[in-house]
Amino acid sequence: MLDALTLDQMRTFVAVAESGSFRAGAAKLLRVQSAVSHSIANLEGQLGVFLFDRSGHRPVLTAEGQTLLTNVRDILLRVDAMRARARGLGEGVELELPLVVDTLFPTVILGKALAEMRVHYPSVAIRVAVEPLGGPLDALLQKRCKIGITVGEHFRDPQIALQALSSVAMVAVVSAEHPLANVSQALAASDLADHLQIVQSDPSPLSEGRDFGVISPQTCRVSNQDMKHALILAGLGWGRLPLWQVDRDLQEKRLVRLATRSLGRDSQVISEAYLAHRSDEPLGPAARALAQALLRLCSAIPS
C-alpha cells in the first residue's frame, strides 16, 4: 500500500500540520475541508498509523505523525529539487539576475565574477542587494533573489542549498587614536566592555532576540558595513570588520588590531562564505555562469 502514496497526500499532510487545522490547511491549499480530511484519512490508512489526534478542538500531531512529518518534508524537498533541475535544463536566458550578497564578502571578487558572466550574457540585467547577517538567507527564502552569498554558520535552512566558496577573515579593530589602541597589556573581555562597540544590525527577522559577538553593554548599531567602518575609523568605538576591507587601514596605521585573545588569535576569526540558492528553484544560464565564475575565482584565493 505504501506504493500508492501520492505527493498530493504528502503536501496535504504538511499543509495541515503547518496550518494547525484541517480548515486552515484546506484554505491554504484552496480546497474544501472535506477533501483535505478525506486525503489525510486515506494517507493514515495507507501508512497504518494515526497522524493526528482529533480528540481535542484542533488536530494535534501524534508522535508517529511528528516523526513522519520530517520524512515527508525531506521527500518533498527532494522532489522539488528534481523538478527545478529538470525545468532548468530547458530554461532560456534570464532577463534579470537578482542576487543577494553578504556584506562581509569581498566586493572585488563579486565584481570580477559579474564581469565574467556579462561577457557571455551581456543582455541580462543585474540587481545586487548587499545585506548582513540573516539578510541573504531571508532574501532567498522570500524569493526576492535567485542566487546569493552567505557568510558564517548562524543561518541555515533545508530549502537553501549551499556550496563553500572561500574563507573570510574578521578582525577586531579600533582607531589608532582610540584609548584601546594604546594599552600596553593584553585586553580582557571586561576591558572591551568598558568601551562602545560598533555592531551591525540585522534587517531580517532571523536573528530576533539574538546577538552575535556583542561583548559590550554599550553599543552603536548601524545598518551597513560602510557606516560601521567609518565610525570605527572616526574613533567612536571598536568592532569587527572583514580583513579585506581594513587591510590598507591596518598597513597605514589608521586602524590597529585590538590587543586581546578574547576575540580570536591575533584578534581574528575565520568564517566560511557559501554560494546559496533555493533547492526548488532552477538556476538559469546566467546564474550558473556567475556561480562558476565565483567558484573559480574563490578557488584561486590563497587559504
SULQUIQUI-V635420 format. One record per backbone hydrogen bond with DSSP energy under -0.5 kcal/mol. CO is the residue of the C=O (numbers start at 0). NH is the residue of the N-H. If there is no record, write none. Layout:
BEGIN
co:nh
CO:NH
CO:NH
END
This chain:
BEGIN
co:nh
0:3
1:4
5:9
6:10
7:11
8:12
9:13
10:14
11:15
12:16
13:17
14:18
15:19
20:24
21:25
22:26
23:27
24:28
25:29
25:30
26:29
31:35
32:36
33:37
34:38
35:39
36:40
37:41
38:42
39:43
40:44
41:45
42:46
43:47
43:48
48:50
50:61
51:53
52:59
59:52
61:65
62:66
63:67
64:68
65:69
66:70
67:71
68:72
69:73
70:74
71:75
72:76
73:77
74:78
75:79
76:80
77:81
78:82
79:83
80:84
81:85
82:86
83:87
84:88
85:89
86:89
87:90
94:124
95:97
96:98
96:126
97:145
97:146
98:128
99:148
100:130
101:104
105:109
106:110
107:111
108:112
109:113
110:114
111:115
112:116
113:117
114:118
115:118
115:119
116:119
116:120
120:123
124:96
126:98
126:128
128:100
128:130
130:102
131:134
133:137
134:138
135:139
136:140
137:141
138:143
138:144
139:142
145:277
146:99
147:275
148:101
149:273
153:155
156:159
158:160
158:278
160:276
162:274
165:272
167:270
168:242
169:268
170:172
170:240
171:257
172:238
173:255
174:177
177:180
178:181
179:182
187:190
187:191
188:192
190:193
191:194
195:237
196:198
196:219
198:221
200:202
203:206
204:207
206:209
210:212
212:214
216:218
217:196
219:198
221:200
223:227
224:228
225:229
226:230
227:231
228:232
229:233
230:235
231:174
231:234
237:197
238:172
240:170
241:244
241:245
242:246
245:249
246:250
247:251
248:253
248:254
249:252
253:175
255:173
257:259
258:186
259:266
260:263
263:262
263:266
264:267
266:171
268:169
270:167
271:151
272:164
272:165
273:149
274:162
275:147
276:160
277:280
283:287
284:288
285:289
286:290
287:291
288:292
289:293
290:294
291:295
292:296
293:297
294:298
295:299
296:299
297:300
END
